[in-house]
Amino acid sequence: MQLRFGRGRRARFGAAAAITIGALALSACSSGGGGGGGSSSGTKTPLKIGISLSLTGDFSDSGKAAQRGYELWQSVANKAGGVLGRKVQLSIVDDASNPDQVVTNYTNLITQQKVDLVFGPYSSLLTVPASRVASRYHYSFIEPAGGGPSVFAQKLTNLFFVQPAATTKGGDVFANYILSLPASQRPKTAAYAKLDDPFSAPIADNIRKRFEAAGIKTVYDQTYPSETADMTPIISGIAAKNPDVVVGGSQEGDAFAQIKAMIQLKFDPKYLFESNGANSPGDFPAAVGLPNTNGVFSSADWYADSTIAGSKQFIADYIAKYGGTANKIDPTSAEAYSAGMLLQEVAKKTGKVDNATIISTLHSGTWPTLVGNLKWNQYGEPQGDYVLVQWIDGKLQTVFPANGAQHTPLAPKPAWAG
């Protein structure tokens, strides 16, 4: 579920997401479509799905990762005969990471190309205006990469976010783990270093509130601007307080900088959680050194060693199509692939793939995907939890909750290798 900037996949939740999007007020055009390409199982015409993605611009790395996931699902589905016998035909257009362009793209996909369905773009910044277009035309909106508060605040009933929970709840599973420990084993003090954006900081703040309510004393709490490159002053301040647990409300680059500063200062907290960055199996070891990953916690929805059903086959199909290794697969690809899985599950259950059926069907029950079994409230916010992962012996492994764990948590964290 990473939320990283720049090359990192969760640039969707960068500072740009905090911009007030005045352009969100769409033109007062009316639908007239009544559901956008509703089609029955007897129709053998292609199933046309429109998608706007950030193939250029600030979110392009993550947009391309989503594209790979969508296109892999298309090829796997079509190899198996399509959806209800209809071959999937994707129409993917570039929004250049621009909210105005994403509105134009989805409007054109629906009114000009007359696609049957649409899937979501990358980032909360783009998901908000895109989902409003879909709602205006009564289209379902299964979206894998927009889980910020602004998305659910719209109260749209056509939207379904394909991750286990809202992104700001990414630290809840770490709090659950710590608070599940016997009182004698729990940390007594905690420090918080938080990136100043509307997604990373709330993750750490949610943990702090729960820790304080449980009697874990806050000894340091610092929010830093996105342009902060040198984390040494902040980590020095934390080290001076010598807390038992450190929580980083981080994206990617700042998480790496925090850990590098800890290594340099030889500061070893008993527990260390980074909301993002540490959950990147490809980037994290390269940034801090593989031996220095040992014992670091993060949260995730999908990663290469996920035990979720279908994950191994997804990895095999991905490598067959794109090459590379499992650890280089961006979780955004798995999330986008899961959007297609949901569509297939609805088709399997109902025998239909029209928008009204998708919306009404997904509002009840629990649905299997690569990122877990999902269910939503009435406004598309998932009602589950991320999993707690930890680096153990050079691998990112699930450690909590216990019923899905690959390994018992490693605590206290081993000393830095230097």
N, C-alpha and C positions, 0 to 999 in steps of 0.2 A: 504493500500500500504506500510505498514511498512517496515523498512529496518534494522531490528535489528540484533545484534550480538548474538553469543552463542546460548542460548535456544531460543532467539527471532527469528522470522521467516525470517527476512531479512538479515540473515548472508550472503546471496548470494552477498550482496554488501559490504562485509567487506574488510579489508585491502588486503586480498588475491586477490581481483579483480583488484588491481593495478599492480599485477605482470605481467611482460612482458612474454607472453606465447610463448616461442620459439617453443614449440612443436606443435603449431597450423598448421604449414605447413604439410599438410597431404601427405601421400605417393602418388606417381603419378599413382595410379591405376585408371582405367577408368570404367565408369558405365556399359555400355552394357545392362542396364535394361530398359532404355527408359521410366521411370516414376514410377517404383516401385509398381507393383501390382494394376494397374488400373483395376477396376471392374465395371460392369454394374449392373443395378437394377435387372436384371433377375437372377443373380448368388445368390444362397442360401448358399454357403459355408460361414464359419465364416469370419467376418471382423477382420483381425489380425492387432493390433496396437502395435508397439514396443515403449517402454519408458525406458530411463535410469534415475534413481533417486538416490539421496544421502540417502541411507538407513543406512549407517554408515558414520563415519567421521564428519568433522566440521559442515556440513549442514544437519545432519541427522534428527533433529527435524522438520525442514522445509520440507525436502524431504519426510518424513513420512506423513506430513500434505498434501502434494501434492498427495501422493499415496492414501490417504483417499478420496480426491476429485475425482481423476480419477476413482477409483473403485466404488464410489457411483454413478457416472455418468453411468458407465458400467451396474450396477445392475438396475438402473432406466430405461435406454434405453432398456435393454434386457427384462425387465418386460413388456415394451410396444411393444415388437416384434422385437427389434433390429433396425438397420439402413437399411432402404430399404429392410426389411425382413431378414437381415443377423445379426445373433447374434454377439455381440462384444466380442472379445477375446483379452484381454490385456496380453502382455508379458513384465513384469517389471523386470529390472535387476539392481543390485546395482553398482554404480560407485565409492563408497567410497569417494565422494566429491573430486575426482581426475580428472583433465582435460585429462590426458593421457588415463585413464580408460574409460572416457565417449566417446572418439574417438573409442576405441576398441568395446565398447558396441554397438554404433549405426552402426558401420561397420558390426558387426556380425548380428545384428537384420535385416539389409537390405540384406546382401549377403548370410548369412547362414540360418537364420530363414525365410527369404523372407517374412517379414511382408508386409501388404498392405500399411500401413501408419505408421508414427511416430508422437508422441507428444514430447514436450520439457522437459528438466531436470529442476533442481533448480539452480539458480544463473546465473548472467551474466558470471562469470568465466567459467562455464561449457556450457552455451548456445552458446558462441562464437565458440568453436571447434565443438560442436555437430551440429550446424546449417550448418557448412561448409561441414560436412559429408553428411547431408541431401541434400544440394545443389549439391554436386558432383554427387549424384545418382538421381537427379531430383525429390526428394521427397518434398512435402509441409512440412512446419515446424511451426505448431501452438504451441506456447510456452507461458506458463503463468508466468514465473518467471525469466526473463532475460531482463531488460529494461535499462541497462546502455549504455553510449555513445559508448562503444566498440562494442556492438551488432549491432547498426545501422550504424556504420562507415564501416562495411563490404559491405554495399550496396547489400545485397542479396534480390532477389525478391521473394523468396519462403518462407520468414519468416513473422510471424504475432504475435506480442506481445499482450497478452490478459490482458491488463490493459488500463485505460483510456488515459494515456500519458506516455512519457518517465519518468523514476523515478526521474531524476534531476529536473523535473518540478513540483514536489509535493508541492512546496510552492506558486505556481502561484495563486491558488485560494484564499489564505490568502491575498496576495497583491491585488488581485481584490476586495476583500471585503473592506479592509482598504481604498483603493483609491476610492471606491464607496461612502464613507461617505462624507457628506458636509465638505467643507474645515474647517469650524469652529470646527468640531468634530474629525478631524483627529489627530493622534498623531503628535507631533512636533519633537520628538527626538526618536532615536532607538539605540539599542545595539544588538550585534550579538556574540554568542558563538558557535563555529563550530568545530565539530570533523574532524580531518585531514584524510579524505578518499575521494575518487573521486565521492562519491554520496551524502553524507550528506552536506559537505561544499558547493557544488554548489547550493543546494536548498536554503540555507541561502543567498548566494551571489546573486542569481537571485532576491530575495526579496529586498536585499539592493540596487541593481542597480535601481530597479523600484521606491523604496521609495526615494532615493536620487534625481532621476529625477523629482519627484513630490514635492521636497522641504523638505522632512523629513530628518533631520540632523542625521548623524551617530556620536554618541558620544563614542562608544566603539566597537571594532571589534577584536576578539581574536580567533585564531585557536589553538586547543590543540591536543596533540598526543593521540592515542587510548589507551595507558596505563594509562592515567590520571584517578585516582580513586577519588581524593578529588577535588571537584569543588569549594570549598569555596573560594580560592584565586581569581578565575575568577569571581565568583558571587559577591564577595566583591568589585572588581573593577567596575563591572557593577552598583552595588548599589550606589557606590560613585558618579556616574554620574546621577543617578535617571532618567533613560529614561522612556518615556511613553510606549514604546513597547519593548519587548525582543523577539528575534528570536533565537531559538535553532536549529542549523543544527545538529541534533542528530540521534543516533541509539536508543537503548532502555536503557541500563544501565546508560549511561551518561546523558540521559534525566532525569531519576529518580534522579541521583545525583545532577543535576542542581536544580531541584525543592526542594529537601531536603535542599540544601544550602540556597535557598531563604526563606524557612520556618524558618530555624535556624536563619537567619539574619533579619527576619521580613521585608523582602523587597517585596513589592507588586506592580509590574508594572500594568498599566491599561490594557494592552493587553499582552498576553503570548502565543506564538506559538512554539510548539515542532514538528519538522518534523516527528519524529517517537517516539515510546514509549508511548506517550499519546493516540495514536490511538489503543492501545491494551486493549480491555475492560476487559480481564481477568487479565493481569499483572499490569496495571497501578494503579488501586485502592489498590491492595495488597501492592504495593511498597511505595506509598506515603500517604496512608490513604484516604478512600473514600471522606471524607469532604474536603480534600485538592485538589481534582480533579476539583472542581467547577470553571468554567470559563476558563479552559485551552483549547486552540485551537489546532487542528492538521488537517491533511488531510487523506482521505481514499478513497478506491474504494468499499469495502464491509465490513459490520459489522452487528451485530445481529439485529439491528433495521432498517436496510436498507429498504427503501420503493420501491426498484426496483422490478418490476414484476417477480414472480417466487421465490423470496427470502424466503418467508414464507414456501413454499412447500419444498424448498431445506433444510431448517432448520429441518422441520418435518422428512424428509427422512433421514437426517444425524443422528438425535437423535435416530430414529428407528433402524438404522444400527449400530451406534457406541456408543450410550448412551451419557450421559453428559448433558450439558445445552447449550443454544444458545450462551451465552457469552463466552463459551470456544472453539467455533469453530474458528480455525485459518483461516484468510482470504485467505491464500494460497490454502486451500481446495476449496473455492468458485472460485478462479481463475482457478484451474485445472479443476473443473467441467465445467466451462465456455468454456474451450477448446473443450470439447465434444459437448457442445451446438452449437458451431460454425459449427462443422462437420455435425450435424443434420440439421442445417439451410441450409447448402449448398446442402445436399442431398434432402431436401424438395423442394428447388428451382429448382435444375437441374435434379433430378432423377439419379444422378451419385455420386460416391465418390472416383474417381480416383484422383491422385495427380495433374495432369495438370488442371483438372476441379476445384479443390479446390483453386489452386493458382490464376487462371484467375478470378474465381468468387469472391473471397474475396477482390480483388483489386478494386472493385466498390461497391457502396451502403453502407448502414449502417446496422450493425448486432447486434441484441439484445443478451445480456448476463447478468449474475448476477452482473457484474461490470460495467454495463451501455451499452449504444448503441455505438458500436465501428466502427471506420473506420480508415484506415491506409494510409500513403504515400507509394510510390513505394518500399520503403525498410523496411516496416513493423513497422514503428513508429506510434503509435496511435495519432490521431489528436484531442483528446478531453481534458478534464480537470478532475482532481480529485474533490471530493466534500470537502467542509470545514465542519469539525465536531467540536463540543464543548461539554465539560462536563457540563451538567445542571441538577441539582437535582439528582445527582448520576447516570445519564445515558449519554451515548455518543449519541449525536443527530446531525442531519444535520441542519446547520444554514445558508448555502449559497452554491449556488445561491438561490434566494428567491423562484423560481418556483418549487424547490424540497425540500424546507426546512420544517423540522418538528417543528422548534421553531425559534423565532427571536434571534439573537445573544445576549448574555449576556455581557454587557459592561457598566462600567469598570469591570474588574475581581474582584469578592469578595475577601475580606481579607482571608489569610490562617487561617485554623482552629487551626493550631499549633500541 
